[in-house]
Amino acid sequence: QVRLVESEGGWLQPGGSLRLSCVASDGIATANAMGWSRRDPGKQRELVAGISSGSITDYADSVKGRFTISRDNAQNTMYLQMNSLKPEDTAVYYCYVQASVGAPWDWGEGTQVTVSS
């Protein structure tokens, strides 16, 4: 099981930016899939961004053009750069890693991001 620790979120005004990080306990260089998900109370969990072992990225339509996912294999760290934040981005953000094909997804504890004026 890979342990994941997200950086602290925060409260931001609309239009602001924040970079989340996710540090993994094990090497992520060969992870099959990694990414970020979010959940706001009363809503379904949404997969926000994903990055494959070949660094192919994918984004939810709601964040395309505003969020960027990246990884630093040497630091066992994944990032989510969030720009032009909107109130509807308010949620608890979770990072996940799937170590290999067919393996269960390991999740971080989550970090709260609140966007409000």
N, C-alpha and C positions, 0 to 999 in steps of 0.2 A: 504494500500500500504506500502510495506517495503522499506525504504530508505537504499541505499547501498553506501558505500564510499570505493573506492579502495585506496591502498597506492600508493605512487609515484613509477613509473617505472624507467627507466633510460637507459643509453647507456652502453653496455657491449661488451667485446671482445668475439669472438668465444671461446667456452669452459668454459665460465664463469657461475656463478650461481646467482640467484636472488630469493628472496621469496616475493611474493605479498600477501597482506592481504586485506580482504574485511570485513568491520564492518557493521553490520546490525542494524537498528533502533529498530527492534523487535526481540523477541526470535526466535532463529532458531532451537531450539531443536526438534520442531515438524514439521519443514518444510518438505514438501513432496519431494522436490528435490532442490539441489543447485549445482552450478558449475561455470565454467569459459569458456568463449568463446573468440575468437579473430578475428580480421578483419584487413587485410592488403589492402591498396588501390588497386583496380583492381582485387581483389580476393573475393570469397564468404566468408561469415562468417563461421567459423569452431568452432564446439563445441570441446573444448580441453579436459576438464575433468569434471566429475560429481560425486556427492556423494549423496546417498539416505538418508532417515531418519534413516535407519538401518546401515548407514555408509558403504554401498556397493559402491565401486568406479568403475569408468569406464573411459577409456582414448581413445583419438584418436590414431590411429596407429602411427601417426607422432611424438607423444610425449611419447609413452609407454617406460618405462624403464628410462626415463629422468625427467619426471614431476611427482610430488606427490601432490595430493589434500588431505586436512585434514580440520577438523572443531573443534572448541572449543565452545561448546554450552554455557558454563558459561560466556564466553566473547562475545558471539554473533558474533564470528569471524570465517571466513573461510580463508584458506591459499592455495597458490599454490607455491610449491617449484619447481623451475626450474633449472635443472643442465645440464651441457654439452650443453649449448646454441649454436644454429646455426644461421647463417644469415637468414635462412628461418623462424625462430621464430619471426622475426621482425613483429610487429603488434600492434594494440591497443587492450588491454586485458580488457574484461568486466566480472564482476561477475554477477550472476543472482540467484534469489531465487524464487521458487514456493511455496507459503505458504501452500497450500493444493491441493488436487487432483482437477483438473479442473480449478484452479485459474490461472489468468494470471501470466506471469513471470515478476518480477520486476528486473530492470537492474541498475547497477551502471553507472557512467559517463564515465568510461573507463580510462585507463592509458597506456601511450606509452612505449613500450619496443623496443629498437633498438639494434641489435646485428651486429657489424661490426668491422673490423680491421682498 
